[in-house]
Structures are given as C-alpha cells and as structure tokens.
Amino acid sequence: MDEILLFVAVGFVAQIIDGAIGMAYGLTATSVLVSIGTHPAVASASVHAAEVFTTGASGYAHWRLKNVDARLLARLALPGIAGGVSGALVASALPMQIIRPLVSLYLLGMGGLILWRALRPLQAKPGRPVVLLGLTGGFLDAAGGGGWGPIVTSTLIGRGDAPRIAIGSTNAAEFFVTFAITAAFFTTIGLDLWQAILGLVIGGILAAPFAALIARHLPARKLMLLVGLVIMLLSLRSLSASLGWP
C-alpha cells in the first residue's frame, strides 16, 4: 500500500505539471522512478502503460475541440509508432549497468531542454521534417522514458504551427505512440510493476481537475523552470548512484 501511495503521489504531481505546461508527464514520472532504483526499461514501461489512459483522454478532448489536424496527426503517429517500438526494444535489451547511466544522461539533457525553452521563448523557424520528428520523438520517448512533448510540440510551435493545433495533434498522436510502446514492452519484459501503473493512473485522474486551474493561475514559464531543475537534480542523483559516486 505504501508503494501504491508513493506512485499515486508521483502520478498526481506529473499530471499537474503536464496539465499546466502541456509536457513532461513521462519525464517527471520516469525521473522519480529511476532515481529510486527502478530499472529504466521497467520505469518507461510502467509510465507508458499509465499514459495510455491519460493521452487517450487528452487526445479525445483535443479532437472534440477541433485542435487536431488529421494529416499532421497521421504524419506524426505512424513514424512515432515505428520509433517508439524500436526504442522500447533497445531499452529492453540493454543491461541495467549500461542503460541506467545512459537514461540518466538523457533525462538530464531533457531537463536542460525544458529550462532552455523556459528561458528562451521559441521563435518561428524551419524545423525538421515531420516524419523524422515523429520517428526521433517516438524512439527517444520509449528509450528514455519520456520526451515526446518537449521534442515534438516545441519543434512544431518553433517552426510556426498554431500552438493549439501543434499541442492538440501532438497529444492525439501520442496516444497511438504510447499504446504501441506499451505493447512492445509487454511482449518483451512484461508489465509486472502493477503498483506503479495503478498508482500513476490514480494520481493522474485525481490531478486532472486541478491541473487546469493551475494552468490558468500559475505562470507557465516559472513552472517550466522548476520542472527542469527538478528533473535535472533527480537525473544527477540517479547518474551518481549508477556510476558509484558518493
């Protein structure tokens, strides 16, 4: 029960953050799980299994509000699925002593990316092709346990897409990518950490009503700075432990 309550708290905080700034659910939850010693592949599998529910609800809501471009959705989802399955297979195959420091470094970098996005507003400029963006975002999201939102959404907005279409289409595509990643993990390592999955789902559901209120009243940039710092600190702690540093 204590473990479930811990994961409920993690899911609650992660969903509050994701609801307020539109990203970092996976990064936040995975950073916490890896920092307490969970195998990175197990952490990523558990987080993605929980995200099937949250991304499904989010994508449906954006679709009902006409925030989804069907063509952009397809161009993100299909390569994202391919990249996500590949990333899950890589994460499942690598041993703990190799994958943990690599994932910790990746999460550290993603925390830095969130900080950079907060300190330096995006300016419209040409971005990478959408197909390549989906492929890269899916692979890194599965292998590292998060990052689809910071990579894909920020790039689409940065190239000049309307923010509501970029966010809505990315969220809708994420459901299909997350579902494929979860299926890939299930067939390779299974989903044995049911306490984490259940806790993350419950925490996310409980947080959903509050996330919108926080998004309305709390400046997004300040929250991004805080989230980026927390992710980096957790990643440094995990990296230190994996390398045997004091």
N, C-alpha and C positions, 0 to 999 in steps of 0.2 A: 504493500500500500504506500509506503514511504517513497518507493521508486516512482510509482504512478503519479503521486502528488508532485514530485520533482519535475517530471515530464509535462504535467499539466501547467506548471508554472513557466517552463520553457516555452511551451506552445502558446501560452497566453501572451507572454512578452513578445515572442516572434511575430504573432499575428497583429499585435498592437503596432509594432514597427512597420510591418508590411502594409497594414491598412492606412498608416499615416503618410508613408513616403512612396508606396507603390512598389517596394522591392525589399529584399534582404530577409525574407522569412527563412529560406533554406540556409543562407549564410549564418544567420544568428543561431538557429537551432543546431546546425552541424558543428559550429564552433564550440558550443557548450558541450555537446555530446563527445566530441573528440578530446576536449580539454579534460574531461573526467575519465578518459581512458577507453572509450568505446572505439572499436576498430572502425577506421574511416569508411570502409565499404558498408559495414552494418549501420553506421550513422547515416550515410547517404540513403541507404535502402529504407530505413525507418522514416526519415524525413520525407522522402518522396512518396512513400505509401500514405502518410498523413496528408501530404499536399494534394493527392488525388481528389480529396473531398473539398479542400479549400479552393483549389484552382478551378474545379468544376463549378462551384457556386459563383466564384468571381467571374469566370468566363461567360456563364449564362446571364449574369446580371449585366455585363457589358454588352452582350448581344441584344438583350431586350431594350437597352438604352440606345441602340444603334451606334455603338462606339467601335464596332468591329468591321473591318474591311475584309470581305471574304477572300479576295485574291491575295492580299497580304497575309492573311491567316494561313492559307494553303502553302504559300511560299516560305513561311517560317516553320510550320508544323512538320511538313514532310522531311526536309533535311534535318530539322531538330530531332525528330524521332531516330533517324539514322545515326546522328552524332551522339544522342543520348544512350542508345543501346551499345554503341562502341565504347563510350566512356564507362558504362556500367560493367562491361566485360573486362576492361582494363583494370578497374578498381577491384573487381572480384579476384583477379588472377595474381595481383602483386601481393607479396608477403607484408606483414604488419611493419617490419623494420624499415621497409622501403617506402610504402605508401603513406605512413603517418607523417614523416617529415615533409614529404612532397605536398601532401594535402595541407599541412600547416603553413607551408610557404605560400601555397596558392591562396588560402584564406587570408593570410597576412597581406598579400597583394590586393585582394578584393576589398579588404578593409581600407587599404590606402586609396583604391579607386573611388570608393564612396566618399572618403574625405576630400579627394581632389574634385569630385563632382560638386560637393557642397561649397568648396572654397572658390571654384571657378565655374560660373554658370556656363551651360552649353551654348555654343554659337553654331548657327546653321552652317554646315559644310558637307561636301560629298562624303558618304560613308561606304563601307564595303558592300559588295552585292548581297542582297537579302538572303539568297540561298546559302552563301558562305557564312553569313552571320548566323543563320539558324543552325547550321552544322557545327560551327565553333561553340555557340552558346549551349547547345544540347550536350556536346561532348564534355565541356568544362563543368557544366551543371551536374552531370552524373558523376564524373570522376572526382570532382572536388566537393560535392555535396551542396552546391548552390551557385548562383551567379547568373542565372538566366535573365532576371530583371535588370541588374546593373549593366550587363553586357548588351542585351538586345534592346531594351526600352531606351536606354540612354543614347545608343547609337542611332536609332530611328529618329528620336527627337533632335539629336545633333545634326542630322542630315536635312532637317527641315520638315519632317512629317508633323501633322497636327498632333499635339500631345494626347488628346483624348482618343484618337484613332491608334496612335502608337501604343499607348497603355492598354487599351481595350483589345486590340489584335494580339499583342504580346501575351496578355493574360489568357485569352481564349486558346491560343496556340500552346501555351504552357500546360494546359490540361492534357492534351494529346501526348506531348513530350513526356510529362510526368508519368502518365499511365504506362507508356512504353518502357520507361526507365524502371518503374516498379516491377513490371512483368519480367524484365531482363534480370533484375536482382533476384526475383522469386525463383526463377529457373536455375540460377547459379548458386547462390548462397542461402536462399530461403529468407523468410521474414520471421525469425524466431524472437526478435525483441518486441513482443507484442505489448509489453508495458509502455515502451517508448511511443509506439504508434498510437495506442489508445490514449495515452496522456497528451500527446501533441494534438490529436483530434479534439479532445475535450477542451483543452486550453484554447485552441483556435476558435472553437464555437463560442465559448464564453467571452472571448475577447472581441468578437466581431462587432457587437453593438457599440462598444466603447471606442473602437478604432476610428470610426467615422467622426465621433465627437472630438477626439484628439487631433485628427487631421484638420478639423475646422478651426481649432483654437491654438494649436501649437505650431510655431514656425517650422516648416519642413527642413530648412537648412540647418537649424540648430539640432534637430533630431538626427539628421544625417551625420553631423559632426560627432555626436555622442555615439551613434551606432558604429561608425567607422572606427572610433577609438576602442570601443569595447571589443569588436571583432579582432582588431589588431592585438590587443592585450591578451585575449584568450588564445589566439594563434601563437603568440610568442611563448606563452606558458606551455602549450602543447609541444611546440618545437623544442623548447628547452628540455622537457621531460623525455622526448623521443631521442634526443641526442645525448642524454645522460649528463646534461649540465646542471649545476646546483641551482 
